[in-house]
Amino acid sequence: MVMDGQGGGIGRAIIKRLRDAFGDELEILALGTNSVATSQMMKAGANRGATGANAIARTAPEVDIIIGPLAITMANAMMGEVTAQMAEAISSSKALKILIPLNQERVKITGVSAEPLPHLIDQILEIIKGGEKDV
C-alpha cells in the first residue's frame, strides 16, 4: 500500500519506481487522502486505488507493507488531510511501515540525513528487496 495526499507526487514517484523495479510482481494499492493524490498514483501504475479515511482505515490492517511520507502517521498533517482515523489506522497496522522523512510538519527527526527523494526511494527498493537486515 502506498499512501499520499495533496498532489500525490511522492506516491506517484514511489509507485513508478516500484513498477520499474518489480514489474507486475507486486500488487500495489494506492490510497490517497484526496482524489487527486489517488488519481496520480493510479496513473503511475497502481493496481487498485481508493480515497479517504474509511478506505485507508479498512485497507491498512490488511496489507503487508505501507509506504508513504512520515506525515501519514500524524493526525492533521498535510494541511489537515490526514485525519486522526487515518493516522491511527496506519500506526496501528501490523504492516511493515516504510516512512519517508519528508514532511512539512513542524517535526524534526534527529539522526536522519537530508537526502533527495530519488535516493530515499532507492532505499525503499532495497528494503523491499530484502537488502536491509534491520526490518
C-alpha distance (Angstrom), angle and dihedral (degrees) to the residues before:
residue distance angle dihedral
M1 . . .
V2 3.78 . .
M3 3.80 116.0 .
D4 3.78 127.6 -167.4
G5 3.77 141.2 148.2
Q6 3.78 142.4 -163.1
G7 3.85 105.8 37.4
G8 3.81 96.1 -9.5
G9 3.81 93.8 -126.5
I10 3.80 96.8 135.3
G11 3.80 92.7 46.7
R12 3.80 91.3 46.2
A13 3.82 91.4 52.6
I14 3.81 92.1 47.9
I15 3.81 94.1 49.1
K16 3.80 93.0 46.8
R17 3.81 91.0 53.2
L18 3.82 92.3 44.7
R19 3.81 89.6 52.9
D20 3.81 91.7 47.1
A21 3.81 91.4 50.0
F22 3.81 101.1 39.2
G23 3.81 106.5 19.7
D24 3.79 110.9 -159.8
E25 3.81 92.4 -23.3
L26 3.83 91.2 101.9
E27 3.77 128.7 55.8
I28 3.80 104.1 -137.5
L29 3.78 120.5 -161.4
A30 3.81 117.2 -162.3
L31 3.80 113.5 -150.1
G32 3.77 115.7 -176.6
T33 3.76 131.7 -172.2
N34 3.82 84.8 -142.0
S35 3.81 137.0 19.0
V36 3.82 94.7 -105.9
A37 3.81 91.4 57.9
T38 3.80 91.8 46.4
S39 3.81 91.7 47.9
Q40 3.81 92.8 51.3
M41 3.79 91.6 49.9
M42 3.81 91.6 48.3
K43 3.81 90.0 52.3
A44 3.81 88.3 53.6
G45 3.80 91.0 60.1
A46 3.79 111.1 -85.1
N47 3.80 114.8 158.2
R48 3.79 94.7 -137.4
G49 3.76 136.8 0.9
A50 3.77 141.5 -164.3
T51 3.77 137.1 177.6
G52 3.77 136.7 -138.5
A53 3.76 144.9 22.1
N54 3.79 98.2 -59.2
A55 3.81 93.8 48.7
I56 3.80 90.7 49.9
A57 3.81 93.4 44.8
R58 3.82 91.4 50.6
T59 3.81 96.2 43.4
A60 3.82 103.5 41.2
P61 3.84 95.2 70.5
E62 3.82 91.6 51.1
V63 3.82 102.5 53.1
D64 3.80 132.2 84.9
I65 3.81 98.6 -140.9
I66 3.81 133.2 22.2
I67 3.80 117.2 -160.7
G68 3.79 126.5 -174.4
P69 3.76 146.3 102.2
L70 3.80 117.6 -50.6
A71 3.79 88.7 -108.8
I72 3.83 91.9 74.4
T73 3.81 87.4 78.0
M74 3.83 93.7 54.5
A75 3.78 123.6 82.8
N76 3.81 112.5 -127.0
A77 3.82 93.4 14.3
M78 3.80 122.8 139.4
M79 3.80 91.6 45.6
G80 3.81 90.6 -52.1
E81 3.81 97.4 -48.0
V82 3.82 93.6 116.6
T83 3.78 105.1 74.1
A84 3.78 124.0 -156.2
Q85 3.81 88.0 -109.0
M86 3.83 91.0 55.4
A87 3.81 94.3 46.6
E88 3.80 91.8 47.9
A89 3.81 92.4 48.8
I90 3.80 91.8 51.3
S91 3.80 94.7 43.8
S92 3.80 93.6 45.6
S93 3.80 96.6 46.3
K94 3.79 115.9 109.9
A95 3.82 88.1 -139.2
L96 3.79 120.9 114.6
K97 3.79 105.6 -99.1
I98 3.79 117.8 -146.1
L99 3.79 104.7 -169.6
I100 3.77 125.6 -171.8
P101 3.81 112.2 -140.5
L102 3.79 92.7 -134.0
N103 3.75 113.8 115.2
Q104 3.74 141.6 137.8
E105 3.77 93.8 -142.7
R106 3.77 121.9 110.7
V107 3.79 91.7 -99.3
K108 3.78 126.9 116.7
I109 3.78 120.8 -167.1
T110 3.78 115.3 -154.3
G111 3.77 121.1 -143.4
V112 3.80 93.7 32.4
S113 3.76 119.1 111.3
A114 3.78 119.2 -139.9
E115 3.79 108.3 -111.6
P116 3.79 131.3 166.9
L117 3.81 118.5 -97.4
P118 3.83 95.1 -106.0
H119 3.82 90.6 57.9
L120 3.80 90.9 48.1
I121 3.81 90.2 51.3
D122 3.83 88.8 51.3
Q123 3.81 86.8 57.4
I124 3.82 90.5 50.7
L125 3.80 90.0 53.7
E126 3.81 90.8 50.6
I127 3.80 91.4 51.7
I128 3.80 92.3 50.0
K129 3.81 91.9 46.2
G130 3.81 88.3 53.5
G131 3.78 95.8 -110.7
E132 3.80 94.1 129.1
K133 3.80 114.1 69.8
D134 3.81 97.0 -167.0
V135 3.82 95.3 79.8
